[in-house]
């Protein structure tokens, strides 16, 4: 455990371990070749680290493992009646993966799909009461996990990183809503 600061307050931060780290050899002088200068390397590896940490934090909520469950839960909760194609667009899922994810979440009783009253061939997504309760729990865990994980950065650094990553995301995914 290491101590960090979030919004000026001291917090105890989890230090995610790496179970694959070699234990019998010194690897401190490994040459990273061009990876040391590639943003894509750091984005990819930090994504893995933050995803593992979030999985650990949401394991008790049965939301760990795989991608898209938390995004689906929160986006459908914030946008009742959202169409699967729109959701897939923003969370970058193809049609097949989106279908499997929605089926899984329906089986667990978190969301339901209804036929649109305005366009009978279209489906709309809604959280069930169980899904709304889960969304509230997930929202709290995700905020806390993000604050803890990124506590190594100052508030200013976090704001700058958010602006930069959002800019990159928006350049590839159109029509992203403004932050609230």
Secondary structure, 3 states (H helix, E strand, C coil): CEEEEECCEEEEECCCCCCCCCCCCCCCCCCCHHHHHCHHHHHHHHHHHHHHHHHHHHHHHCCCCCCCHHHHHHHHHHCCCECHHHHHHHHCCCHHHHHHHHHHHHHCCCEEEEECCCCCCCEEEEECHHHHHHHHHHHHHHHHHHHHHHHHCCHHHHHHHHHHHHHHHHHHCCCCCCCC
